[in-house]
Amino acid sequence: MTLQELGAVRRALDAGELDERLAQLRYGETEKARAKVRNVLEGFERSFGADDKRPVALCSAPGRTEICGNHTDHQHGRVLAGAVDLDFLACAAKNGTNRIRFQSEGWPMVEVELDTLDPKEEEKESTAALVRGMAAQAAERGYTVKGFDVYATSSVLPGSGLSSSAACEVLLGVIENHLFCGDALDPVTIAQMGQKAENIHFGKPCGLMDQTASSVGGAVTIDFADPAAPVVRALQVDLDSLGYALCIIDSGADHADLPDEYAAVPQEMRAVAAHFGKEVLREGSENDALGDLPALRQKVGDRAVLRAFHFLADNERVAKQADALAAGDMDAFLALVNESGRSSWELLQNITPAGAVQHQDMAVALTVAQRALGGRGACRVHGGGFAGTIQAFVPLDILTAFRSEVEGALGAGCCHVLRIRPVGGTVIWS
C-alpha cells in the first residue's frame, strides 16, 4: 500500500486539499477542522520521533447513537442506529517491528507485542486487549498484522453511550485494513472483527450494533437475524432539514460498577428463549410467551418475562421507525421514539439499577428532559442504560431553551448537540 509522507500530508492539509473530505466528516468550520488534523500530525511526530519523510495514513472512526432497538442486537434482533460527528482521529504508520504502539492523547502509551495473539487475562477491559484482539481477528481472516504506530485523539467521551470502545476497534480495523490487508475488508467485516475482539479479548459480551453503526456510517437499520451476515439498510437522514437536533445528555451516573446489571439482560432474555427450546428471542413470538405465561413466569421470573416482551415489541418498532425517518414523517418517528423509551423504562427496566433508592440519575434526567420538551420532540434512554446518557430529539426553535433548562438542572456541559455523520470508519488521506 502506497502511503504519502508526513510532510506531504501536512502540505496538502495547509493547501486545502483535505477540506472537502473533512467537511464530510462533520468536523466543523474549515480552520477548526484543519487544526484538529494538524494536532494529530504533530502528536504523531512528537510521540514517535517521526520526520517529514515517514509514510503515514490519516484514519477516522465515529461514535454511534442508538435510535431504536434497545437491547435487541444480542438476541439477533433489529436496530436503528447512526454514526455521529464525534470520532477517533488517528495518524498511523508501519514501524518495521512486531510491536504495536498506540498513543491516545492524554493517556499513557499502550505497547503490544505480537508474539502471541491469544487473550491475556491481565489485559481484560483495557486498550491493549482491543489492540491485540483486532490483530488476532485480522489473523483469523488470513492477514498478518505487523508492528505499527498510532497517535489518536478522541472526541467520543468514555461512558457517554456513544461507544468509544467500538469506535476504537473500528479505527484499528481501518488502519490494519489499509496497512496490511490491501483494503480488502468491508465495513461489516471490520465491525464483526471489533465485536469478537471486545467479546474475546476485552471481556465484554456486547452485540454487533455499536461496531456496525461506527463502521458503516450514516443512519442504518441492521438486521442481525444471521449475525454472520447482518443485513444493513442505509438511510438518508438530515435532522436539521427536518427541524430537529439530536441531543445526548449525561445523567451523571457511572457505568463502572454495573457489569452484573448489563450481563443480566441477555441472560434473562436467553432464559426465556430456552424455555421454548430456542437460542435467542428472535426465534420466538409474543403468542408463544402469552400461551405459556404461568409456566414461563414460574421458571424464569417476572423480570425476564417483561424483558422478553420489550424485545419482541421493540424489534418490530425498528422497521416502523426507520420507515418514518426515511419518509421524513417526524410525528410518527417521535411517537415511536417515546414508545420505545417507555418500553425500556417499564418492561426492560434498564433505567435504575436494582435496589437503587437514593440515586436514580437516569430517571431524573429523563424527567428533566421531558419537562424541558414541554410535550414536543421525544426522549429516551440511550444505549445500555442503568447509567450514562439519555437521548432527546429537540425542535430547533426550542433548542437553546431546552439546553439551558437541562444543564441548569443536571449540570453545565451535560447536554451535547450532535449530528449524524454520513461517513463511517474511513481512511481520510494516505
NORJO-V576852 format. One record per run of one state. SS is the DSSP state (a for helix, b for strand, c for the rest). FROM is the first residue (numbers start at 0). TO is the last residue. If there is no record, write none. Layout:
ss;from;to
SS;FROM;TO
SS;FROM;TO
This chain:
ss;from;to
c;0;2
b;3;4
a;5;13
c;14;17
a;18;23
c;24;28
a;29;47
c;48;53
b;54;67
c;68;71
a;72;74
c;75;76
b;77;93
c;94;97
b;98;103
c;104;108
b;109;112
c;113;119
a;120;122
c;123;125
a;126;139
c;140;146
b;147;153
c;154;162
a;163;179
c;180;185
a;186;201
c;202;207
a;208;215
c;216;217
b;218;222
c;223;225
a;226;228
c;229;229
b;230;234
c;235;237
a;238;241
c;242;242
b;243;249
c;250;257
a;258;274
c;275;279
a;280;282
c;283;284
a;285;290
c;291;291
a;292;299
c;300;300
a;301;325
c;326;328
a;329;347
c;348;359
a;360;372
c;373;376
b;377;380
c;381;387
b;388;394
a;395;409
c;410;413
b;414;417
c;418;418
b;419;419
c;420;424
b;425;428
c;429;429
